[in-house]
Amino acid sequence: MLGDSTAVGLGDPVPGRGWRGVGPFVAQALAVAPEGYLNTSFTGARLRCVRYEQVPAAAAHRPDVAVVIAGMNDTLRSDFDAASVAADLDHVVTTLTAAGAVVVPVRFHDHGRVFRLPGPLHRALKSRIDELNAAVDGVVRRHGVPCLDLGAVPGAYDLSAWSVDRLHPSELGHRLLARGLTELLAGAGIAVPEPVSLVCSGGVRPRTIDHVGWLVVKGVPWLWRRGRDLLPYAAGIMAASAKQSYLTWRSQTVSEVPVNVEECRTNSSL
């Protein structure tokens, strides 16, 4: 497993054992022994972090399967650049494929439908995610690797699939993600002896007070931090949209005005 906090397992806490999540669910489905499972991910990782800090250890592990869940953190930064993201992912896929792995990256859902954002921020984030997905699609086509579309996973937008913070999958969400990944791997010829169950067990179930507490203590501060990064970009999107609307209106207005050519010529001579 390579990637960010979702790959770490955030959102699926297990009493006394920290985070669990998608990685162990996939490993169990593939009957991977404990010594065969390696998770190099860490919270906050961007794709360049995966490339430079995680891939060396992952490639040295000589994996049969490598799952890459990263890119969303890139969309939340003011220096986001789709071309750089594509180059980083291309290097990740090339290196891990050369190490003998079936590499499975992901393309992302519209997270503004899960974590409710103000309109301009939602549009800004959605635009970034579309650019990210286009970069992922290009790499996937070049290498012919399987790719999981998170937005197409059944139940992806159900609140039960999300943890208290609505930023990371819940236990059910991690299981849905693991099931989608293992189905792709089965299609790629990887044996899946034990299909992922969607029956939740062993995790911590959040209470209503947990949801409210997170929103007040962490949710609003998170929105403020990310909003400051996205606001300039959101303002640009709004300005471009307003300009396009004006040009469209102007074009329609001009086309609706009858033109008397002879009168125009007369007026111009005056």
N, C-alpha and C positions, 0 to 999 in steps of 0.2 A: 504494500500500500504506500502510495506517495501522494502528497498533497497538503491540504490545509486542515482547518479544525473539523470539517466534516469527516475527512479521512482519519483524523485522530479518534473520532467517535463522540464528539461533543453532542449533547442532547440525549444520550443514552447512558446515564449514570447507573452503576451497579454498586450496591452497598459494600464498602470495604475493598473494592477493586477498581475504583476510578471509572474511567470511561471504557465502554465496550464498542458498540457501533458496527458499522458495515464491514470492517475488516475481518473480525472474528466470525461473523455470520458467513461471509464468503469462504473463509478458510475451512470452517466446519462443513459447508456444503461440498467443498472439493476434497474433503478428507485429508487436509494438510496437517501434518504433525507439528507440534509446538515449535520444534527446532527449524521447521521449514517456513514458518511464518515470520515475515519481517515488515515492520511498519516504520517508515522513515519520516512520516509526516509530522508537522507541528503547526500550532495555531498561528494564524496570520500569514502563512506562507503564500507568496505569489509564485507565478510560474517560473520566474528567474531563480527563485529560491529552490524550487524543485530541480531545476537544471543544474545549478552549481553546488547545492548543499545536500540534495537527497539522491540524485541519480548515481553518483559514484558508489555509495554504499549499496544501493539497490542492484546495480549492475554486477558488483562483486559477489552478490548473493546468488547470481545465476538463476533467476526465477523462471518458472514455466509460465507464470501469469504475473502481469504488473498492471495494477489499477491506478489511474491517475485522476485525482479529483482536485483540480486547482483552476483558478482563473477568476472566480468571483471577487476575490480581494483586489485583483487588478482593476476591475471595473469601478471600484470605490475610491480610486486614487486620482488626483488631478493630473498625474503624468501618464495616464493610461495611453498606450499606443498599441493598436491591434497588430501592426506589422512586427513589433518586438515580441508580442505574445506568441504570434505564429512561429517566429524563429525559435523561441525558447521551447515551445511544444514540439516542433519538428526535431530539435536536437534530442529531447527526451525520448520521443518515439524511436528515432533512429538508433540511439545508443542502447535502449532496452531491447529492441528487436534484434540487434546484433548480438546481444547477450543471450539470445534464445527464448525470449519471452513473447507471449501473446499479449500485446499492450491494449488496454481498454481505457481511453479517455472518456470524458463526458462533455456533453453540450448542456447549456443551462436553461432553466425555466425563467419565467417572468416573476422575479421575487417580489416585485411591488404588489402582486396579487396576494401575497402571504403576509408580508410586513407592510401594513398600510402606510404609504408615503403621501405627502402632499402632491398634488397634480404635477407641478413642474419637476419635482425631484423624481417622481415615478417615471415621467417621460424621459428624463435624462438617464436614469438607470437603465430603462428598457432599451434605449438607443445604444448604450454601452454594451449591454448583454447581447444585442443583435450583432454588434461588431465582433464581440468575443466569439460568438457562435460561428460567424462567417470564417473567422480565423481557424477555429477548430475544424470546421467542415473541410477547409482547404487541406489541412494536414492529413485528415482522415482519408480524403480522396487520393492524395499522393501516395500514401503508404498502404491503403487498402486494409486498414485495421477496423475492428468492430468499435462502435461508439454508442454509448447509452445517452439517449435524449431524455433528460430529467423531466422536461415538461410533458413528455408523452407517457411517463410512468403512471399507471392507473392509481388514482388517489393522491397524486402529487400535490393537488391544491386543497385537499381536505385538511382542516385544522388538526385533526387527529394525527396527521402525519408529521406534525411539527411540534417541537419542544416548547417549553414555556417562553423562550425568547423569540420564537418565530423566525429565528435565523438559522437554526440547525434542526435536522430531522429528530423526531422523537424515536423511541424504540421501534414503533411501527414504521416510521419513515425510513429508518436505517434498514429494517427488514425488507421493505419495498425496494429500496435501492439495491440491496444485496441480491434479491430475487431477480431484478432486471439485469444485473451484471452477470449472474450465473447462467441465465437463459441465453445471453449473448455468447458466453464462453462455451456453452453446450453446442451452440450453432457453429462455433469455430473448431469443434472437435475435442474440446476439453471434457473429460469425464466429470459428471456431477452426481456422485453416489447418493447424496442426501439433499434433495431440494430444500430451499430455504422456507421455513415455516413462517406464517404471518401471525401466529399465536404469540402474544407478548408474554414474557416470563422473566423474572429475575431482576428487572429494572425498577427504577424509582418512578412512581406515578405522581406527577405534580398536582397540587391542590389549587383551588381558585386563588387562595391567598398568595401562592407562589407566583402565579401569573401577574397579579397586581403588584406584588413586591418587586418583581423583575422590571416591570414597566417603569416604576417610579425610580428605582435605584440605578438601573442599568440601561433600560430601553431609551428613555428620553436623552440621557447623556450620549448614548451611541448615535442616535439620530442627529444630535447637534454636531458631533464630531464629523460624521460622514456627510452631513448636509453642507458643512463649510467647504468640504472638498468638491462636492458636486454642484454647489450653487452657481459658480461662474459658468460651468458647462450648461446647467439648466437655463441660465439667463441667455446664453447664446442660442439655445434651441428655441426659446420663446421669441427672441428677436428675429431669428430666421423665419419662424412660423408667421409672425406678425407681418414681416416684409412680404412673404409669399402671398399672404391673404390680401394685403394691400394691392400688390401687382395684379392678382387675379381680379379683384374688384375693379381696379382701374381699367384693365383690359376689357372687362365686360361692359363697363360704363361707356368707354370710347366706342365700342362696337355697336352700342345701342343708339348713338347719336347720329341722326341722318346727316349726310354730307352733301351739300350743294356745291359742286365743283366750281360752277360759274360764279357763284356768290363769293367763294373763297378767293378766286382770282381777282374779283372786283375789289374786295376788302384789302387784299394785299397791295393793290395798286394805289390805294388811298394813302 
